[in-house]
Amino acid sequence: EVQLLESGGGLVQPGGSLRLSCAASGFTFSSYAMTWVRQAPGKGLEWVSTISGSGDTYYADSVKGRFTISRDDSKNTLYLQMNSLRAEDTAFYYCSKLRSSAAGAGGNYWGQGTLVTVSS
Amino acid sequence: DIQMTQSPSSLSASVGDRVTITCRASQGISNYLAWYQQKPGKVPKLLIYAASTLQSGVPSRFSGSGSGTDFTLTISSLQPEDVATYYCQKYNSAPFTFGPGTKVDIK
């Protein structure tokens, strides 16, 4: 059974940093692209970042230069390092396993999400 | 960047009705389109990928069509458990933008 468990969310001041983790199990982690999607409370889905199975990375313009996606295939874990956080980054952050190793594919499994709140 | 729009933004229909949601890309994306369902308080669920391929386990009343810039998601016979917000997402190339969503409820 595929399981994705996010952690690392919390309350942080504007300008601060957080690192989100997504622990994966139930599939061959290294063979699949992974993605982060966020959703502000009461709002729609926003794509944040994707990393392919080979390590190519992609970012939304809204987070480029501030967020870094990475993966540790030895630990079956996906990360999102978030720096220079802004109030508009407040959202639930979901990790998702994509259908293939390529970055361009639908997300067929999703974690339960972790809430990031940026506020003073 | 390619923009994704959806219409309508919300709809109310009766149980058993045929429901159609439209997603439009500002430029052609071939068939690199996915549809997701998000029920209230739940995480998104992949319904359809490659514009028309049903994800395993998804009821056959859901179908997708389209290519290029215009896509549709159809629910052939709306059921109470289909109350949700539906999102399209392009994945031909980054950014992998989602549409704004269509909220579906029961009349």
Boltz contact constraints between the chains, C-beta under 6 A:
constraints:
  - contact:
      token1: [A, 44]
      token2: [B, 100]
      max_distance: 6.0
  - contact:
      token1: [A, 44]
      token2: [B, 101]
      max_distance: 6.0
  - contact:
      token1: [A, 45]
      token2: [B, 87]
      max_distance: 6.0
  - contact:
      token1: [A, 45]
      token2: [B, 98]
      max_distance: 6.0
  - contact:
      token1: [A, 47]
      token2: [B, 96]
      max_distance: 6.0
  - contact:
      token1: [A, 47]
      token2: [B, 98]
      max_distance: 6.0
  - contact:
      token1: [A, 58]
      token2: [B, 94]
      max_distance: 6.0
  - contact:
      token1: [A, 60]
      token2: [B, 95]
      max_distance: 6.0
  - contact:
      token1: [A, 104]
      token2: [B, 91]
      max_distance: 6.0
  - contact:
      token1: [A, 106]
      token2: [B, 34]
      max_distance: 6.0
  - contact:
      token1: [A, 106]
      token2: [B, 46]
      max_distance: 6.0
  - contact:
      token1: [A, 106]
      token2: [B, 49]
      max_distance: 6.0
  - contact:
      token1: [A, 108]
      token2: [B, 46]
      max_distance: 6.0
  - contact:
      token1: [A, 110]
      token2: [B, 43]
      max_distance: 6.0
  - contact:
      token1: [A, 110]
      token2: [B, 44]
      max_distance: 6.0
